[in-house]
Amino acid sequence: MAVPIGRMSRLRVLGRFVRALIFPFVTLIAFHAVIASVYVYLEGIPWLEAIYWVTHPHAIDLRGHVRPVTRAVAIFVYASVFFFQVWFAERVLVTLFGRGGLELWSRLMSETKVEQMRDHFIICGYGQVGRTVVDQLQKASLPFVLIELDEGLYKELLKEGLPVIHGDARRRDVLLQAGIQRARGIAVVIDNDADTLYITITARLLNPNIYIISRAGNLRYAEALRGAGANEVFIPEYEGGLIVWRSIERLVGPTGRLE
């Protein structure tokens, strides 16, 4: 059975945390094993007791017949165990809460949030139009997820706590990761007509019932997008021109002269 994309992504993130902690963890275990073997060699005690001595150096004082060298080793171990505990804790904290760790946690939380979404809106592209759409969605308290290809912008969006997927919206797996099969609508607002057309077709194939709003650069592509399955198509430059004309029309009035 195939593993869901979101779960695979979370496993990769968790795997990076585990790999970052392997070295300090293995080093700490190796230190305990080496010192325990020294105690076994010097005193001929069982391994379990030797490990107990490593973790509880003060227990050695209960045996009055230990060698002086063993006591010297115990003093070294007492200081070293404290050092390793501090170093291990520092490595864990850096991994979890350092710059890279916080970014990984943010990514993990974002992808988990997206996987739980239902009836949400997908926004492809975070340019000026995308920012405006996101602002309005936030004001209306409507669930949404962004798909952003630019890695630098993606990281900034993660820091802001926005639900965002890093990837190319033209890819089927990226749209699936954004939950297109559960989404209510998708707004393709990138400034590239060919890519917009491809995303529109893919979105319609993945979810025949989704409401698609697409951006076009001209009237020719607007017709192509409608034919590809877009429910609504807007042309920012054309809409802007109409707004300017309406302002002029109000200014000159029905007579066509300045009032």
N, C-alpha and C positions, 0 to 999 in steps of 0.2 A: 504494500500500500504506500502510495506517495506521501511524503511529508509535506504539510502545508507550507507555503512560501514564508509566511510570517513566523512560523515556528522554526524553520530552518535559519532564518535571519537571527532570531533570538539565540539559537544554539551557537551560531558563529560568534555572537557577542559574548556569550558566557564562556565560550572556548578561549577567547582572547584573554579574559580575566584569569582563567585557570592557567593558561600558559605563562602569564605574567607572574603568577604566584608559585609556579613549580620550582624555580631556582631557590628562593628563600626557604621554601618548605623542605626541599630535598637537602639543602645545606644544614638545616636545623636537625633533621633526622640523622644525617651522616655524622654530625658532631656528637649526638647522643650515642650513636652506635660505636664510634671510635673510643670515647671515654669509657663506655661500659665495658668494652673489650680490654681496656687497660686495667680496670678494676678486677675483671675476671683473671687476667694474667698475674696481677700483683698479689691478690688475696685468695684466688681459687674459689670465689663465691659463685653461686648460680647466676645466670644471666638476668633473671627477673629481679633479684636483689641488686645486681649491679646497675640496672636501669633505674631502680628506686634510688640508689645512691646519687645517680646523676641528677635526677629531678629533685632530690631532697638531700643535699650535701651534709646538712647538719646531722643526719642519721648516722654518719660514720663515727661520730663521737661516742655512740653507744657501744662501740667495740674498742676496748682499751688496748688490744694487742695488734692493731693495724700498724703497718710499717710507716716510718717517717715519710718515705717517698709518697705513700698513699695519701697522707695528710697534706703534703705539698700539692699533689694533684687535686685534692679536694678543694684547696684554697683557689687554685687556678680555675677549677670548674665552677666554683661559686661565682667568681667574677665573670667568667665567660658566659654562663647561662643567663645572667642578667643582661649582658651585652647582646646575646643572640635574641633574647625575648624583645628587647627594645628595637633591635634592627628588624626583626621579623614583623613586629607591629607597625614600624615605620613603612616597610615595604607594602604591607596590606593597605595602610591608609593612603599611601601615594597611589597605589593601583586603583583603589576605589574612588578616591576623592581628588586625585591630581587632574591636570587638564585633560589628559587622554581618558582617564577613568570617568570623569564627569560627562565627557562627550559620549562615551559608550553607554553610560546609564541613561542619558537623555535619549539616545537613539533607541535603546531598549524600551523605555517608557513610551516613546512616541509610537513605535511599531505595535506595542501591546494595545495602546489606545485605539489605533487604527483598526486592528483586528476585531475589536469589540464594537465598532461602529455599525449602525444600521440606518438606512434612509438618510444618508449623508450626501454631501456634495463634494465632488472632486474638482479641484482647480489645477489645471495644467499650465504652469508658468507663473512666475511671480514678478512680472514687470509692472509698469504703472497701472495697467488695467487689472492685473491680478491682485495688486495691493488694494485697489479700491474695492474689488469684489470681496476680498477677505475682511476688510474693515466693516463692510456692511453685514456680512455674515456674522461677525462677532457681535455687532450691535444688536442683531436680531436673535442672538443666542442659538444659531443653527449649526449643527455639526458639519464639519468639513475636513478634508485632508488635501494638502498640497503635494504636487509632484514637481520637483525641481531638479534640473540636470546639473546646474552649476554647484560644484562642491563647496566653494567658499560661502555662497549664499545659503546653501543647505545647512551648514554649520551654524550660521548666524540665526537661522530660523529655529534650529534646535535650541539654541541658547534662549530664545524668546519664548520657548515652551509651546510652539505651534506644532500641530500634528503634521508631519511632513515625511515624504518618501523620497529618497535620493535615487534618481534614475531617469531613464529616457521614457517619456510617456508613449512613445511609439511602440515600445516593447509590450508584448502581451503579458509577460510575467509581472511587469511593473504595475500595469493597470489592475491585474488580479490582486497584487499585494495591497493596492490602495482600496480594495474592496469594491470593485466596480460591479460585481454581481449582486451586491447588497445595497448599492448606492441608489439614491433618488434621482440625482442629476450629475452631469459633468459639464464644466465650462472649459473649453479649449481656447485659451486667450494668448497663446504664443504668437509672435509676429513672424510667422513663416507659413505661407499658404499650403505648400506641399506637405509639410509635417502635419498641419492642422487637418488636412484632408485624410491623411493616413490614420491619424488618431481617431477621427470621427468614424471612419469605416470600422476600425478595430473595436471601438467602444460599442458600436451598434451590434457587431457580431457577438461580442461577449455578453451583452445584456440588451435584448431586443426591446425591453420596456423602459430603458433609462431615458431621461430627458436630456437632450444634447444641445448645448448652446456653443456655437463656434464663431470664431473671429475670422473675417476675410479681409484681404487687402484691396479687393476690387469686386465689381459686380459679376464678372465672369466666374471668379472662384466662389462667390456667394451662391450662384446657381449650382455649381458642382457640389458644394457642401450640402445643399438641400437635397440633391439627388443621392448623396452618400448616406443620408439618414439624419442630418441635423434638424432638430425641431425649430430652432431659431438661429439666424445668422445676422451678425451685426458687422458693420464696416465703420471703425472709429472715425476715419477721415470724412466719410460721407455723412455720418451722424453729426459730426462737428460742424460741417458745412451747413447742414439743415438748421442747427441751433443758431448759427450766425445769421442765416437768412430770416429766421423767425424774429430775431432781435431787430433786424433792419425793417422787416414788415411792420412790426409794432411801432417803429419810429416814424415811418413815412405814412402809415395809415392807409385806408382804402383808396384814397385819392391818388396815391403814388407820390405825394409831395410831403416834404418835411412839415410836421405839425408843431 
